[in-house]
């Protein structure tokens, strides 16, 4: 995983501690913890965001990251469908709208 700089880029001057936690702890230490492989970690993150109703750029980023780390279109469709039964059908629709763009090729 590449070094994350979004926190410092977007919030570094305004909220340096938050930027540090985002870039160094969440996307540094946590995302590089070897107890869960990256593909599984990507799936968990997409499901967590979907279940929270987060359908903004952060979900788009994590869908792209899932694709980059080996989650296929078929797997993602199955993940979203399965999760929709538990977290709500409208959330499934919203996530599919983003996923279709990410997995269009």
WOVENNOR-V901468 format. One record per backbone hydrogen bond with DSSP energy under -0.5 kcal/mol. NH is the residue of the N-H (numbers start at 1). CO is the residue of the C=O. If there is no record, write none. Layout:
BEGIN
nh->NH co->CO
nh->NH co->CO
END
This chain:
BEGIN
nh->9 co->5
nh->10 co->6
nh->11 co->7
nh->12 co->7
nh->12 co->8
nh->15 co->11
nh->19 co->15
nh->20 co->16
nh->21 co->17
nh->22 co->18
nh->23 co->19
nh->24 co->20
nh->25 co->20
nh->25 co->21
nh->26 co->21
nh->27 co->22
nh->29 co->24
nh->30 co->25
nh->31 co->26
nh->32 co->28
nh->33 co->30
nh->36 co->33
nh->41 co->37
nh->42 co->38
nh->43 co->39
nh->44 co->40
nh->45 co->41
nh->46 co->42
nh->47 co->43
nh->48 co->44
nh->49 co->45
nh->50 co->46
nh->51 co->47
nh->52 co->48
nh->53 co->49
nh->53 co->50
nh->54 co->49
nh->55 co->53
nh->59 co->56
nh->60 co->56
nh->61 co->57
nh->62 co->58
nh->63 co->59
nh->64 co->60
nh->65 co->61
nh->66 co->62
nh->67 co->63
nh->68 co->64
nh->69 co->65
nh->70 co->67
nh->71 co->66
nh->72 co->70
nh->76 co->72
nh->77 co->73
nh->78 co->74
nh->79 co->75
nh->80 co->76
nh->81 co->77
nh->82 co->78
nh->83 co->79
nh->84 co->80
nh->85 co->81
nh->85 co->82
nh->86 co->82
nh->86 co->83
nh->87 co->83
nh->88 co->84
nh->92 co->88
nh->93 co->89
nh->94 co->90
nh->95 co->91
nh->96 co->92
nh->97 co->93
nh->98 co->94
nh->99 co->95
nh->100 co->96
nh->101 co->97
nh->101 co->98
nh->102 co->98
nh->103 co->99
nh->104 co->101
END
